[in-house]
Amino acid sequence: MSTKDSVWSIDLGPYDCLYRILRDDGQEQRVVYVLLECLDLIPETSQTFGPLVIRELSKLAEWNGRWKTLTISKDDDIGITARADVFEPHGLPPREPPQEGDEPFRMFSIFDLEPLDDVKNRVSRVQVNGEECFLKIARFEFELAALAHESRVYETLTRQGSNLVPRLLGYAYEETHDRAIGLVFEAISGYHPGIGDLAVCQEALQRLHSSNVVHGDINRYNMLVTQDGVKFIDLELSEIGTMYEEKMDKEMKDLEEQLLDESGMGRPWSL
């Protein structure tokens, strides 16, 4: 049975390109990564068009092998070479085990998360077993650090039973649990606040600060007014601790200005 390859994500630089690719042979699905160190292997106009990328890469003799990563380079003497598994696929660092009495977070295979629509570049609405959720991923290794930091904040607030953020349900992984690359949240709905919601936003932000969390990127699109009150999202710049009083004070003072801002900065695609 022939394998169907689809480009899922692209990180194009001036000298190389990294592709995240879904491989599906009808019986098994895998996510593999291709580092193209010789951009001229693919015509410039085709380097970001998935079907043409696959068409060119599939000409390599090594393409149909069973590898996790493929590094393609070119040498003046020996020509084009393709080396399997020179680097490992990325994944979030191991998490601390749950404390006694805490339920472990669930692990979701990326292949079980049915995509519904994109919200932002790395955030999408998905469905698993009839349950609607939100998924935020690190497509490539350079996005991992921010996601790992954000996961610790969400884990902390979820463990506390806080209703100030969407509840973290668990982690999305590619193939094996040690390749966790995404966070899965409960689905929430509401509207992004305006200046008329200043009072409820101030109250919610004060509660967040009382949990020893400074958000770090307060703008109206990182808040949702829901039936359960104001919820904060996008915690990549958040900090946990008791030493951030000045940052918390500034964040509270800036809140009114952020609710008045009509620039659209931080606006999701779906709005």
N, C-alpha and C positions, 0 to 999 in steps of 0.2 A: 504494500500500500504506500502510495507516495506521501511525502511529508509536505504539509502546508506551512510556510513560514510567513509571519506578518511582523512588520516593524511596529513596536509599541511606543518606543521613546527614542529620541535623538539628541545627542549633545555634540553639536558641531563647533569645532574650534578653528583657528586659522591654519593649523598644520595637521590636525587629525580629527577623527570623529569616532564617537562611541555610540553603538547601537544596542538597544535592548529589544530582543526579538522573541516572539512566541513561536514555538515549534509544536506542531500538532500533526501526529501521524494517524489520527483516528482512534488510537488506543491509549495514547499517553500524551499529555501536554507538558511542555517544559519551557522555562525562560532561560535564554542564553544571551551572552554578551559578546559583541564583536568590536574590537578596537582596530580601526583602520588608520594606520600610520602613513599611508601613501594615498592622499586624497585623489590623485590623478587616476587611480584605478576606476573611479566612477566619474562620469562627466559632471562638471560643476552644477549644471542645471538639474541633475538627477539625485544629488547627494542627500536631499531631504524628502524625496518622494519614495515612500516605502516599496511599492512594487518594482520600481526600477533598481532600487538598492539591492533587493533580493535577487533580481535577475542577474546582476553583475556578480554578486558574491557567490551565487550558486554555481558559477563556472569554475570555482576553485576545486581542486581534487579533494581537499580535506573537508569540504563543506558538509558532506553527508555522514561524517564520522560522529561518534558520540562524545562530544566535548561540552564543557560548561562555558568556557570562554575561548575566543579565537583572536589571536593577535596577527594582523596582516601587515607586512612591511615589504620594502623593496630595496634591493641592493644592486649596485651597478654591475657587480660581477656575476651574481647568481640569480638575479631577477626577483620575482615576487615569491615570498615565503609566507606560509600560514602556520603558526605554532599554537597548538592546543594547550589550554589551561596554564598559560604563563602567569596569569593572575586569577585570583579567586573572585567569585561573585560577592557582592557586598551584602551585609546584613547588620542589623542592630546588635550592639554588644549584649552579652548575657545580662539578664535582669536579676535583681536580687530575689530570692525565693520569697513567697508570701509569708507573712508572720502567722503565728498560730491563730486560727479562727478566721483568717482572711481567705476568701475564695480566690483561686488562681484565675488570671485573665484567660479568656478563650483564645485559641489559635485558629485562624481562618485561612484555608488555602486560597490563594489569589484566584484560583480557577473556579472556586465555588461562589465567588462574588460576582453576581450578574450586574454589569454596568447599566445604569439607567440614564444618567446625563452627567456632564462635566460642570463643575461649579467654578473651579479655578484650575490653574495649570497642573497642580498636583492633588487636587481635591475633587472627588466625584461622589455622586449619589449612587449607591449600589443596593442590591437585594440579595439576601441569603436565606433560604428556606422560608420564603414569604415575608421575611422581616426586612424592612427598609432601614438602611444604615448610611453613614457617611464614611468615606475612606480617604485617608491622607497618606501619600506614599513618598518615599525617597527613591526616585527612579534610578539615581546613580550615587556612587559613593560620596561625592562631595556634598550631597544633600543629607547625609546620615546624621552628622553632628547636631544639626538644628532639630531634626526629628527625634533623636535620642533625648535631647534636652527637654523638648516639649512633652515627650512621653512620661518623663519623670514628674512633671508638673501635673499632668492629667491623672497619673496614677495616684499621686498624693491626694488630690482633691476628690477623686472618685472613692478612694479608701476612706476619706473623711465623711463620705455621704453628702458632699456639697452639691447643691442644686444650682450653683453659679456657672457651671460649665456643662456641656454635653457629657453624659456618662461614657467613660471609656469601657467598651465591651471587650476589647482584646486586640490582637495583633494579626496582621495579614503576612503570610509568608509565601515564598516561591519554592516549591518542591519539598524543602525540608525546614523544620522548625528553626534551625540555626540561620536560616536566610530570611528572617523577619524584616520586611521592608515597609510596613505600613501600620497605621493606627486605624482601628475600626470603632466608630462612635455610634451611639444611639441617634436616630434621626430626630431633629427638632425643627419646628416651624415657627415663624413669627415675622416681625418686620424690623428693619434697622431703624434705630431711634432718631428722632429729631430733637430740636430744642424744647419742644413741648414735653419731652420725656426726661428732662433734666433731673427732676427730683428722684424718680425711680432709679435712674442710672447712678446718681450720686449714692443712693442708699445701697445699691448692689456693689458699687466699687468700694464703698467703705467696708462692706462685709468681706469682700475679697482681700482687702488690706488687713482686716482683722484675722484672716487665715494665714497671715504672713506671706502673702503673694502680691508682688507688684506685677501688673500686666506687661508693661514694657512697650506696648504698641497700641495705645488706646486711640481708636478712631471709630466712627459710627458703624463701619462695616465689620468691625470685630466685636459687635454686640448685637444681640437679637432680643427683642421684647417678645416674650412668649406668654402663654397662659400661666406658666409657672414662674413668671418673673423674668428679669433680665438675665441672659446667659452670655458669657464671654467665650470667644473662640480665638484661634490663632495665638497660641501661647509660646511660640518659638523664642521670643525675647523676654519671657517672664522669668522672674527670680523669686526664690523661696528663701526666707530668712527674716530675722528680726532687725537687721542692720540697714534696712532700706527706707527709713522714715523720710529722708529728703526726697527720694524718688517718688514715694507714695504721695507726699504733699504736692509735688509738682504735677503728678498725674491727675490728682483731684482738681488742681487749679486749672489744668488744661482741658478738662472735660467739657466745659461749656463751649469753648472755642471749637473743639472737635465736633460737637453736635451741630454747630452752625456751619461747618465746612461743607461747601457744595462742589468741591473740586473733583469729587469722584475717586480720589486716591484710596486704594484698597477695595474698590468696588468689585464684587464678584461678576463673573461673566453672565450669570443667569438673571441678573437684574436689568 
